[in-house]
Amino acid sequence: MSTNSPLLHAKGVSISFGGLRALNDVHLQLNHGEVVGVIGPNGAGKTTLFNAICGLVEPDSGTLELDGHKRNWPKPYELVDLGIARTLQGVGLFPELTVLENVMIGAQKFAKTGLLSAAFGFDVRDEAQLRNRSVTALEKVFGTTLMHRRADTLSYPDTKRVAIARALVSEPKVLMLDEPAGGLGPRDIEWMNTLIRNLTSTMSVLIVEHHMDVVMSVCDRIYVLNFGEVISSGTPDFVRRDPGVIAAYLGTGAS
């Protein structure tokens, strides 16, 4: 791993859906130990960009580099081995499983017996190791008291904790958070901010988020999308004062 090269570098990404240009020549760089935010109005292309990096949408053009090496756009099943993990807006937990079981599923790359065994009955050779990794991930999100509860009994903020723990247990180099503060109150947003900043000692974080207090508090740099194009990028202070951003998104009260 070369810390002199960006950890992730998407260049010239363009994507169309029929006659609609969702992204147009978008560039995004994520460095080692960095938190980068992607913001913009609804429909600006933020989720489309995330989906391209995660292999859910194939760009019409553009290139991707990981640790300075050009590679094909990944398939979703390749993400774990590439060191990329993503949370979803909809959380996506298995409701009938316990919190610990949900997190252990995220540790599948460490299991010798495969996904189905990891989900529904661990081999004894794997179980202790996967359980320990999962407990450690829950500790990072302050969620160990939840581990024996069924996922369908959790409050919404607690499901967010579990979803992040499930992503962390794979020990990613890049953690992609899709609106992590959505639906959270001020107290939960506070722990989310603390968590994100603490993670940068071992990984880089890419965030799509509408809560500006989160983005401005935790991000080292921000990209602003509007109508599928990057209209500004830079530090939070630079972005919040950019006249183009104020006009397109933040409003006059953001300066």
C-alpha positions in Angstrom: 0.0 0.0 0.0 1.4 3.4 -1.0 0.2 6.3 1.1 1.4 8.6 -1.6 -1.3 7.5 -4.0 -5.0 8.1 -3.4 -6.7 5.2 -1.8 -9.6 5.6 -4.2 -9.6 7.7 -7.3 -12.6 7.9 -9.7 -11.9 9.8 -12.9 -14.2 11.1 -15.6 -17.2 9.1 -14.5 -20.2 9.6 -16.8 -23.5 7.6 -16.5 -26.7 7.9 -18.5 -30.1 6.3 -17.9 -31.9 6.5 -21.2 -31.8 10.1 -22.2 -31.0 11.3 -18.7 -27.3 12.2 -17.9 -27.0 11.2 -14.2 -23.2 11.9 -13.9 -21.1 13.9 -16.3 -17.3 13.7 -16.1 -17.2 13.4 -12.3 -13.8 13.1 -10.5 -13.5 12.1 -6.9 -10.4 11.3 -4.8 -10.2 9.7 -1.3 -6.9 9.7 0.4 -5.6 7.5 3.2 -7.1 8.4 6.6 -9.4 10.9 5.2 -13.2 11.6 5.5 -14.7 12.9 2.3 -18.3 14.0 1.9 -20.5 14.1 -1.2 -23.4 16.5 -1.0 -25.9 18.1 -3.4 -29.6 18.5 -4.0 -31.9 15.5 -4.5 -31.3 14.0 -7.9 -27.8 15.5 -8.1 -26.2 12.1 -8.7 -24.7 11.3 -5.3 -26.2 7.8 -4.9 -25.4 7.0 -8.6 -21.8 7.8 -7.9 -21.8 5.5 -4.8 -23.5 2.8 -6.8 -20.9 3.0 -9.5 -18.1 2.6 -7.0 -19.9 -0.4 -5.5 -20.6 -2.1 -8.8 -24.4 -1.7 -8.8 -24.2 0.6 -11.9 -21.6 0.4 -14.7 -20.4 3.8 -15.9 -20.5 4.6 -19.6 -17.0 6.1 -19.3 -14.5 6.8 -16.6 -11.8 4.9 -14.7 -11.2 3.7 -11.2 -7.9 3.4 -9.3 -7.4 1.7 -6.0 -4.1 2.4 -4.2 -2.7 3.8 -7.4 -3.6 0.8 -9.5 -6.1 1.1 -12.3 -8.7 -1.6 -12.2 -12.0 -2.5 -13.8 -15.2 -1.2 -12.1 -15.9 -3.8 -9.4 -18.8 -6.2 -9.1 -20.7 -6.2 -5.8 -19.3 -9.5 -4.7 -15.7 -8.2 -5.2 -16.0 -5.3 -2.7 -15.1 -7.2 0.5 -11.8 -8.5 -1.1 -11.1 -5.0 -2.4 -11.4 -3.6 1.1 -14.6 -1.7 0.4 -17.7 -1.8 2.7 -20.9 0.2 2.3 -24.0 0.8 4.5 -27.4 1.4 2.9 -30.0 4.0 3.6 -32.5 1.3 4.4 -30.1 -0.4 6.9 -30.9 -3.9 5.5 -30.6 -6.1 8.7 -32.0 -9.6 8.9 -34.9 -9.0 11.3 -35.2 -12.6 12.7 -31.5 -12.8 13.6 -29.8 -11.4 16.6 -27.6 -8.3 16.4 -24.5 -10.4 16.9 -25.6 -12.8 14.1 -26.2 -9.9 11.8 -22.7 -8.6 12.4 -21.1 -12.0 12.0 -22.6 -12.2 8.5 -20.5 -9.2 7.6 -17.4 -11.2 8.7 -17.9 -13.8 6.0 -14.5 -13.2 4.3 -12.8 -14.6 7.4 -15.0 -17.8 7.5 -13.5 -20.9 6.0 -17.0 -22.4 5.5 -18.7 -19.8 3.3 -21.6 -17.4 3.6 -24.4 -19.8 4.3 -22.5 -21.4 7.1 -21.6 -18.0 8.4 -25.2 -16.9 8.4 -27.1 -20.0 9.6 -24.7 -22.2 11.6 -21.0 -21.6 12.0 -18.4 -24.3 11.8 -16.8 -24.6 15.3 -13.5 -23.7 13.7 -14.8 -20.3 12.7 -17.3 -19.4 15.3 -15.0 -18.1 18.1 -12.9 -16.0 15.7 -15.9 -14.5 13.9 -17.7 -13.9 17.2 -14.7 -12.0 18.6 -14.4 -9.9 15.5 -18.1 -9.1 15.6 -18.0 -8.1 19.3 -15.1 -5.8 18.6 -17.0 -4.2 15.7 -20.0 -3.6 18.1 -17.7 -2.1 20.6 -16.7 0.5 18.1 -20.3 1.6 17.6 -21.1 1.4 21.3 -23.5 -1.4 20.7 -22.3 -4.4 22.7 -25.4 -4.2 25.0 -27.5 -5.0 22.0 -25.8 -8.1 20.7 -28.3 -10.7 22.0 -31.4 -8.8 20.9 -33.3 -9.7 17.7 -32.8 -7.0 15.0 -36.6 -6.4 14.7 -36.7 -5.2 18.3 -34.3 -2.4 17.9 -35.0 1.3 17.7 -34.1 3.0 14.4 -30.9 4.7 15.8 -29.7 1.3 17.1 -30.3 -0.4 13.7 -27.9 2.3 12.3 -25.2 1.2 14.8 -25.6 -2.4 13.9 -25.5 -1.7 10.2 -22.2 0.2 10.6 -20.8 -2.6 12.8 -21.6 -5.1 10.1 -19.7 -3.0 7.6 -16.7 -2.5 10.0 -16.3 -6.2 10.8 -14.9 -6.9 7.3 -12.0 -4.5 8.3 -12.4 -2.3 5.2 -9.9 0.2 3.9 -12.8 2.3 2.5 -16.1 2.6 4.4 -18.9 4.2 2.4 -21.7 5.6 4.5 -25.0 6.4 2.7 -26.8 9.0 4.8 -25.6 7.7 8.2 -27.3 10.5 10.1 -30.7 10.2 8.4 -33.4 9.8 11.0 -31.2 10.4 14.0 -31.7 13.0 16.7 -29.0 15.4 18.1 -27.6 12.9 20.6 -27.3 10.1 18.1 -25.7 12.5 15.6 -23.1 13.4 18.2 -22.0 9.8 18.6 -22.0 9.3 14.8 -19.7 12.2 14.4 -17.4 10.8 17.1 -17.4 7.4 15.5 -16.6 8.6 12.0 -13.6 10.6 13.2 -12.3 7.7 15.3 -12.4 5.4 12.3 -9.8 7.3 10.3 -6.9 5.7 12.2 -7.6 2.5 10.3 -9.6 3.4 7.2 -10.9 6.2 5.0 -14.6 7.2 5.0 -16.7 8.4 2.1 -20.1 9.9 3.1 -23.2 10.9 1.3 -25.2 13.0 3.7 -27.9 15.7 3.9 -27.2 16.8 7.5 -24.8 19.7 7.0 -23.8 19.7 10.7 -22.4 16.2 10.2 -20.6 16.9 6.9 -19.1 20.2 8.1 -18.0 18.6 11.4 -16.3 15.4 10.2 -15.2 15.8 6.6 -11.7 16.8 5.5 -12.9 17.6 2.0 -16.3 17.8 0.3 -17.5 17.4 -3.3 -20.7 19.2 -4.3 -22.8 17.7 -7.1 -25.5 19.4 -9.0 -27.2 18.0 -12.1 -24.6 15.2 -12.2 -21.6 17.5 -12.2 -19.1 18.5 -9.5 -19.7 22.3 -9.1 -17.2 22.7 -6.1 -14.8 20.7 -4.0 -12.5 21.5 -1.2 -12.4 21.9 2.6 -15.7 22.5 4.4 -14.9 26.1 5.0 -14.1 26.6 1.3 -17.3 24.8 0.1 -19.6 26.6 2.5 -18.4 30.0 1.2 -18.5 29.1 -2.5 -21.1 31.3 -4.2 -22.0 28.6 -6.6 -22.7 26.1 -3.8 -24.7 28.7 -1.9 -26.9 29.4 -4.9 -27.4 25.7 -5.8 -27.7 24.1 -2.5 -26.8 25.5 0.9 -28.7 28.8 0.7 -27.7 32.2 2.0 -27.7 31.1 5.6 -24.7 28.8 5.1 -22.0 31.4 4.8 
